[in-house]
Amino acid sequence: MRLYVLHLHHPHTMKKLFSLYRNAFGGLSRPAWMMSLVMLINRSGSMVTPFLSIYVTDMLGYSLQEAGIILSIYGLGSVCGSFLGGWLTDKIGHFRVQFVALTLGGALYFVLLRLQQFEFLAAGVFILSLVNDTLRPANSASIAYYARPENITRAFSLNRMAINLGFSIGPAVGGVLAAFSYRWLFIADGTTCIAAGIFFFLYFRKQQGHRPQRQAKEATTPAIAVRSPYRDGYFLLFTLLCSLFAIIFFQLFTTLPLYYRQAYLLPENRIGGLMALNGLIVFLLEMIIVYLLGDKAKKSFLIAGGVLLLGLSFVLLNLMQHFAILYISMLLLSIAEILAMPFMATITVERSDQNNRGAYMGLYTISYALAHVVAPYLGTSIVATYGFPVLWWFTGVLALVAAVGMYYVVQHIERERGAKQTLAASEAQSVAMG
């Protein structure tokens, strides 16, 4: 071990490490970097969602199952927002959708702060989530537009890296603020959303690409039928499996903070620190892992492996009761996220084109939003009836099922794409020769 540490500190080794990071980040467009900076500002205020379950139970005095209902209503708003965001992106462009989602969504946090009666709180959470999640498909479509084709996965990873860096800041600061008053969580979240919206407007208002994109030859070529993702059987199956993955993953934001509080009696600052660790790990490692594995390993293997690892991260909580397990579990969960999520987004981009990218991204986002409906209620109901150990075993079994399905579905999608590329290359060669 001592020899390894000495070797790591060798100047040549450090130079290679810095070179690896430089290569991983190289070649990305300036707008892709600026879009990531917008998301960093936005997600640095991610304080309400990680603590919402604790806020509803501890501060407002509602039951565990009532908290599950509130979080599921948040997910329902997310479903509607994702669908609306995808539709609006194809109609009016990603610039307008993102600007309105950021500024209006930020303002709604100040409204939600005043709502405590269950019915009003539920309605406020729904509207907030709906507005916030119109951002997602628009943001994904803009990343795909600004990125060079060969850098799409890395552009998505850069964006996710910014989100995760923000998420490593948000819960950590939120845990400290919550110790004084939960009021500050809403104020900070709203302020950072509005700040991100203003920065986004100032930089991107003059950038090309804020209107729905048209094919250059549209006027001179016959109209081509645009494929709907809702009639794409394999993509529908892919999004269903993404939703199963997300049901497991979203326990991170719903039942896991409650587990930390109830099983380990952790205060808010410790809970925030553990959740921030997820963002920090993804921030440090994702771009490097995507750079090293993106072109070398099959997406089917990477995504399925990530899904399996996610299940293991929760099952591990049942195998030993120790503080160290919480950190090991979070490490595995973070690596699972790195292996699965960037390549899931890439599959979606590669399956679509400029005419239907908003719809495909919208459906992909809906798969996560639906999980946001199911995950909180399912998780809290299992915990209330059977306890946390049963929930963690359940996530492990669900991960195994999702991983097997994902392996075969992604393999088929990739084979189909390879066949189309081969056919297109053959036709191009025939045209060149003839």
Backbone hydrogen bonds, N-H to C=O, Kabsch-Sander energy under -0.5 kcal/mol:
donor,donor_aa,acceptor,acceptor_aa,energy
5,V,1,M,-2.1
6,L,2,R,-2.3
7,H,3,L,-2.3
8,L,4,Y,-2.2
9,H,5,V,-1.5
10,H,7,H,-1.2
14,M,10,H,-2.3
15,K,11,P,-2.4
16,K,12,H,-1.9
17,L,13,T,-2.0
18,F,14,M,-2.5
19,S,15,K,-2.2
20,L,16,K,-2.1
21,Y,17,L,-2.0
22,R,18,F,-2.4
23,N,19,S,-2.5
24,A,20,L,-2.1
25,F,21,Y,-1.7
26,G,22,R,-1.1
28,L,25,F,-0.8
33,W,29,S,-1.6
34,M,30,R,-2.5
35,M,31,P,-2.7
36,S,32,A,-1.6
37,L,33,W,-1.9
38,V,34,M,-2.0
39,M,35,M,-1.9
40,L,36,S,-2.0
41,I,37,L,-2.3
42,N,38,V,-2.4
43,R,39,M,-3.0
44,S,40,L,-1.5
45,G,42,N,-1.1
46,S,43,R,-1.9
47,M,45,G,-2.0
51,F,47,M,-0.8
51,F,48,V,-0.6
52,L,48,V,-0.6
52,L,49,T,-1.1
55,Y,51,F,-2.9
56,V,52,L,-2.6
57,T,53,S,-1.7
58,D,54,I,-3.0
59,M,54,I,-0.8
59,M,55,Y,-1.0
60,L,55,Y,-1.8
62,Y,56,V,-2.3
67,A,63,S,-2.3
68,G,64,L,-1.8
69,I,65,Q,-1.9
70,I,66,E,-2.2
71,L,67,A,-2.3
72,S,68,G,-2.0
73,I,69,I,-2.4
74,Y,70,I,-1.9
75,G,71,L,-1.7
75,G,372,H,-0.6
76,L,72,S,-2.2
77,G,73,I,-2.3
78,S,74,Y,-1.6
79,V,75,G,-2.1
80,C,76,L,-2.2
81,G,77,G,-2.7
82,S,78,S,-2.5
83,F,79,V,-2.2
84,L,80,C,-2.6
85,G,81,G,-3.0
86,G,82,S,-2.2
87,W,83,F,-2.1
88,L,84,L,-2.9
89,T,85,G,-2.2
90,D,86,G,-1.5
91,K,87,W,-1.2
92,I,88,L,-3.5
93,G,88,L,-0.9
93,G,89,T,-0.9
97,V,93,G,-1.4
98,Q,94,H,-2.1
99,F,95,F,-2.2
100,V,96,R,-2.4
101,A,97,V,-2.3
102,L,98,Q,-2.3
103,T,99,F,-2.2
104,L,100,V,-2.4
105,G,100,V,-0.6
105,G,101,A,-1.4
106,G,102,L,-1.6
107,A,103,T,-1.9
108,L,104,L,-1.8
109,Y,105,G,-0.8
109,Y,106,G,-0.8
110,F,106,G,-0.6
110,F,107,A,-0.8
111,V,107,A,-0.9
112,L,108,L,-2.6
113,L,109,Y,-1.5
114,R,111,V,-1.6
115,L,112,L,-1.3
116,Q,114,R,-0.6
121,L,117,Q,-3.1
122,A,118,F,-2.7
123,A,119,E,-2.1
124,G,120,F,-2.6
125,V,121,L,-2.6
126,F,122,A,-2.1
127,I,123,A,-2.3
128,L,124,G,-2.5
129,S,125,V,-2.4
130,L,126,F,-2.4
131,V,127,I,-2.4
132,N,128,L,-2.6
133,D,129,S,-2.4
134,T,130,L,-0.6
134,T,131,V,-0.9
135,L,132,N,-1.1
138,A,134,T,-0.9
139,N,135,L,-2.9
140,S,136,R,-2.6
141,A,137,P,-2.5
142,S,138,A,-2.0
143,I,139,N,-2.0
144,A,140,S,-2.2
145,Y,141,A,-1.7
146,Y,142,S,-2.6
147,A,143,I,-2.1
151,N,148,R,-2.3
152,I,149,P,-1.0
155,A,151,N,-2.7
156,F,152,I,-2.5
157,S,153,T,-2.2
158,L,154,R,-2.6
159,N,155,A,-2.1
160,R,156,F,-2.6
161,M,157,S,-2.8
162,A,158,L,-2.2
163,I,159,N,-2.3
164,N,160,R,-2.9
165,L,161,M,-2.4
166,G,162,A,-2.5
167,F,163,I,-2.4
168,S,164,N,-1.6
169,I,165,L,-1.1
170,G,166,G,-3.3
173,V,169,I,-2.7
174,G,170,G,-3.2
175,G,171,P,-2.6
176,V,172,A,-1.1
177,L,173,V,-2.7
178,A,174,G,-2.9
179,A,175,G,-0.8
180,F,176,V,-0.6
180,F,177,L,-1.3
181,S,177,L,-2.9
184,W,181,S,-1.2
185,L,182,Y,-1.0
186,F,182,Y,-1.0
187,I,183,R,-1.8
188,A,184,W,-2.5
189,D,185,L,-2.3
190,G,186,F,-2.4
191,T,187,I,-2.2
192,T,188,A,-2.2
193,C,189,D,-1.7
194,I,190,G,-2.0
195,A,191,T,-2.3
196,A,192,T,-2.3
197,G,193,C,-2.1
198,I,194,I,-2.3
199,F,195,A,-2.4
200,F,196,A,-2.6
201,F,197,G,-2.2
202,L,198,I,-2.4
203,Y,199,F,-2.0
204,F,200,F,-2.7
205,R,201,F,-1.6
206,K,203,Y,-0.6
207,Q,204,F,-1.0
210,H,207,Q,-0.6
218,E,215,Q,-1.7
220,T,217,K,-0.8
221,T,217,K,-1.4
227,R,225,A,-0.5
231,R,228,S,-1.7
232,D,229,P,-1.0
233,G,231,R,-1.0
236,L,232,D,-2.5
237,L,233,G,-2.1
238,F,234,Y,-2.3
239,T,235,F,-2.6
240,L,236,L,-1.9
241,L,237,L,-2.1
242,C,238,F,-2.2
243,S,239,T,-2.0
244,L,240,L,-1.8
245,F,241,L,-2.3
246,A,242,C,-2.5
247,I,243,S,-2.2
248,I,244,L,-1.5
249,F,245,F,-2.6
250,F,246,A,-3.1
251,Q,248,I,-1.5
252,L,249,F,-2.1
253,F,250,F,-1.0
254,T,250,F,-1.1
256,L,251,Q,-3.0
258,L,254,T,-0.6
259,Y,255,T,-2.5
260,Y,256,L,-2.5
261,R,257,P,-1.9
262,Q,258,L,-3.1
263,A,259,Y,-2.7
264,Y,259,Y,-0.8
264,Y,260,Y,-0.8
265,L,261,R,-0.6
266,L,260,Y,-1.9
271,I,267,P,-2.1
272,G,268,E,-3.1
273,G,269,N,-1.8
274,L,270,R,-2.1
275,M,271,I,-2.3
276,A,272,G,-2.3
277,L,273,G,-1.3
278,N,274,L,-0.8
278,N,275,M,-0.6
279,G,275,M,-1.0
280,L,276,A,-2.3
281,I,277,L,-2.6
282,V,278,N,-2.2
283,F,279,G,-2.3
284,L,280,L,-2.2
285,L,281,I,-2.2
286,E,282,V,-2.2
289,I,285,L,-2.6
290,V,286,E,-2.9
291,Y,287,M,-2.2
292,L,288,I,-2.5
293,L,289,I,-2.7
294,G,290,V,-2.4
296,K,293,L,-0.9
297,A,293,L,-2.7
302,L,298,K,-2.2
303,I,299,K,-2.8
304,A,300,S,-1.8
305,G,301,F,-2.3
306,G,302,L,-2.2
307,V,303,I,-2.2
308,L,304,A,-2.3
309,L,305,G,-2.3
310,L,306,G,-1.9
311,G,307,V,-1.8
312,L,308,L,-2.1
313,S,309,L,-1.9
314,F,310,L,-1.1
314,F,311,G,-0.6
315,V,311,G,-2.3
316,L,312,L,-2.3
317,L,314,F,-1.3
318,N,315,V,-1.9
319,L,315,V,-0.6
319,L,316,L,-0.8
320,M,316,L,-0.9
322,H,320,M,-0.9
325,I,322,H,-0.9
326,L,322,H,-0.8
326,L,323,F,-0.7
327,Y,323,F,-1.0
328,I,324,A,-2.2
329,S,325,I,-2.9
330,M,326,L,-1.7
331,L,327,Y,-2.0
332,L,328,I,-2.3
333,L,329,S,-2.5
334,S,330,M,-2.1
335,I,331,L,-2.1
336,A,332,L,-2.4
337,E,333,L,-2.1
338,I,334,S,-1.9
339,L,335,I,-2.3
340,A,336,A,-1.9
341,M,337,E,-1.8
344,M,340,A,-1.7
345,A,341,M,-2.0
346,T,342,P,-1.7
347,I,343,F,-2.2
348,T,344,M,-1.7
349,V,345,A,-2.2
350,E,346,T,-2.8
351,R,347,I,-1.4
352,S,348,T,-0.7
352,S,349,V,-1.0
356,N,353,D,-0.8
357,R,353,D,-1.1
360,Y,356,N,-2.5
361,M,357,R,-3.0
362,G,358,G,-2.3
363,L,359,A,-2.4
364,Y,360,Y,-2.5
365,T,361,M,-2.5
366,I,362,G,-2.3
367,S,363,L,-1.8
368,Y,364,Y,-1.0
369,A,365,T,-2.4
370,L,366,I,-3.4
371,A,367,S,-1.1
372,H,368,Y,-1.6
373,V,369,A,-0.9
373,V,370,L,-0.8
374,V,370,L,-2.3
375,A,371,A,-3.4
377,Y,373,V,-0.8
378,L,374,V,-2.9
379,G,375,A,-2.7
380,T,376,P,-2.7
381,S,377,Y,-2.1
382,I,378,L,-2.4
383,V,379,G,-2.3
384,A,380,T,-2.6
385,T,381,S,-1.9
386,Y,382,I,-3.3
387,G,382,I,-1.2
387,G,383,V,-0.7
391,L,387,G,-1.2
392,W,388,F,-2.3
393,W,389,P,-2.1
394,F,390,V,-2.4
395,T,391,L,-2.2
396,G,392,W,-1.5
397,V,393,W,-2.0
398,L,394,F,-2.6
399,A,395,T,-2.2
400,L,396,G,-1.7
401,V,397,V,-2.1
402,A,398,L,-2.5
403,A,399,A,-2.5
404,V,400,L,-1.9
405,G,401,V,-2.1
406,M,402,A,-2.7
407,Y,403,A,-2.2
408,Y,404,V,-1.6
409,V,405,G,-2.4
410,V,406,M,-2.5
411,Q,407,Y,-1.5
412,H,408,Y,-1.8
413,I,409,V,-2.4
414,E,410,V,-2.6
415,R,411,Q,-2.0
416,E,412,H,-2.5
417,R,413,I,-2.2
418,G,414,E,-2.4
419,A,415,R,-2.2
420,K,416,E,-2.0
421,Q,417,R,-2.3
422,T,418,G,-2.1
423,L,419,A,-2.2
424,A,420,K,-2.6
425,A,421,Q,-2.4
426,S,422,T,-2.1
427,E,423,L,-2.5
428,A,424,A,-2.4
429,Q,425,A,-2.1
430,S,426,S,-2.1
431,V,427,E,-2.4
432,A,428,A,-2.2
433,M,429,Q,-2.0
434,G,430,S,-2.2
